[in-house]
Amino acid sequence: MYIFAITPRRNESAWIRFKLELAGTDITCVARRLGVSQPAVSQVVSGRSHSARIEAEIAKIIGYPSWNAMLKAVRSGAA
């Protein structure tokens, strides 16, 4: 079951990219790992599209149980 994902804001997209770098990966590596295109991952990170699979993988890499939990933590200042 897919629950509607929160759309990241511009500053949150930058935070996601930064956290991926800190985890030793980037959008291209995420795309390769999932067998999807780099633009597909980039569009999810920027909030232009949604993919439960890509969102879940990014949240997992950054250390959150879900995409929504990750963005809620960022918005509450707990990240």
Protein Blocks (a to p, Z undefined) as FASTA:
>chain_A
ZZddddddfklmmmmmmmmmmnopafklmmmmnopafklmmmmmnopaccfklmmmmmmm
nopabfklmmmmmmnopZZ
